[in-house]
Amino acid sequence: MQYTCRIVGMEMLCAITPDRDLHLPVLCCSGMAPLEPVSGGDSIRSLGSYVEIALPDLKAGQVHEVVIKYSGGFKPANRAWMPLGPYLRCDKEVISLPPTPAGRHLASKAKPVAVEGLALVPQPTSWIPSGGSLAADGFSSDDPALATVADLADRQGMAFRGSHRVTTVAADLPEDAYEIDISDDGVRIAAGSYGGRFYAGITLLTLLQHGPLPKGCITDAPRFDWRGQHLDTARHFYQMPTILLLLDLMAMLKLNRFHWHFADDEAFRLEITSVPELWQKTALRGEGQTLPGMFNGQPVEGGSYSKEDARQVIAHAKALNIEVMPEIEAPAHALAITTIFPETRDPADNGAEQSVQGYRGNALNPAQPKTWKILEAVTREVGDLFPFNHLHLGCDELPEDTWMGSPMARALMAEHGLETTKDLQSWTISRLAAIAQANGQRPAAWEEAAQGAGGGIGHDAILFSWTGQGPGLDAARAGYDVVMTPAQHVYMDMAHTDDPDDWGASWAAFVDTADTVNWDPVPDPALADRIIGVQGAFWSEFTTQDEQLWPMLMPRILGVSAMAWQEQPPAQDHFLDLTTHYGLDQQGRMWLG
């Protein structure tokens, strides 16, 4: 079976050459957005980005061409936009077709560019050299934080353990701050917390890979308490070793918050007992499953994380000074829930709203008792599992005019004096936040949770500003704590360039490494107390294999690290020179030059 696909202007030309006669096959595939056939077949089913196209009889050895385009005028930007997980269904047989070769190639290990000062990302607050260097084969210490660094170094294939003794002393320093003094007498670390000692060890580990240690004094402290990285494991199921490797990478760059996005339209990937149908019916997606193969790489694929998996992630992260925040997603991005539990929708709802992903009916109806039964159960069980006691509730991308065609929702709005979709969203997310808060979790949500009557979500929630910085600044002025995660700078699922041979999304921008530091997280100093952090994000619509993650993250995650830690945005030229000292291999393990 031969199959090729190429982009031709606004369309994609797929050529199928079967190795045998096929009677009325159906081409099944997914894309970055809703697809529709132009010629060569007829659409017989679609759900969001997934489409099934009925083909005529195919003859062995004869090429059949199918032309597909994106609905809504989307232009395929690069190879990532070509059909994902294509296969043929024919007389109950499933025939996989070759996937599009995916991902950018990682840069080969090049000679690092010389830099002034220390080759560290993020850069320390202060470095005062005293001249000369200290030759060290490695370090030994009884400190648990440095023992964790040694274990991390072993996993990364780096040298850290050795004969040079490191002395650690307690000091009155802020959380995660540290001082390192390197002299002929050895290495001395001063810190006031586990995190400070751990990050001092990370700095020593990095310097050790460059050769003899430069003598002098390093003083360092983070700008923000929240230094995060998000991963979407709903659209693609990442294996546990990949998640643990990502945590290792975060620790190497002094990031300390892992935003675990395991629930979305396409799946709920945590094995909870209160609503087991959620994960049991969405763990696998594709042929013969509850949901078809949206964003799949194969006809059937997926998985789910057990509670023991979650505990392993939490423990691994905790040792690395990282806290884990789960996300459950409401009221939109809930197609998995509304499909399994249609009672969460008003059967009399005649609204025609559709999400930007092309889904109809992907929002929970807050007037339905079943909606609250599920949300309360999920909120409490997920919240109880994660000791960080922060729970992200979602609240993004609610389709315009949602619930306006629902008599039950309209009655609820009248009861509470609400007028618009945003008003009802505000009421809904505020009620959910109250449940989380009563259960001991601090609620968090995307920027849209500040919209609507009554001031939005409230309840001391943290908001994540993703469409740009403007909504985050507005939320900060309204009294919310805000984490800046603007797509134009730190969404690492965006393509690096406009090259059609590149890989990634493009709806927000093309984001190269310089873009990750070409912005100021706090452009208004009056809001400094309300902007509490910076976070990178990675969405997985086009990721079908775990290893595709790494070339998208590196080197851009270095920019997230720099912006989250350093007091001032780094000079671009110096930062780009620093990035030549860092890289990842195909297994997600860091090398330092």
Helices and strands as residue ranges (DSSP letters): E 2-8, E 11-17, E 26-30, E 35-39, E 42-47, E 50-54, E 64-70, G 71-73, G 79-81, E 84-90, E 93-96, E 126-134, E 139-140, H 144-156, E 164-170, E 178-183, E 186-191, H 194-209, E 213-220, E 226-232, H 240-252, E 257-261, E 263-264, E 267-268, H 277-280, E 284-286, E 300-302, H 307-319, E 323-330, H 335-340, G 342-344, H 369-385, E 390-394, H 407-416, H 421-438, E 442-446, G 447-450, G 453-455, E 462-465, H 470-477, E 481-484, H 487-490, G 514-517, G 525-527, E 531-536, G 546-548, H 549-553, H 556-565, H 572-579, E 582-584, E 590-592
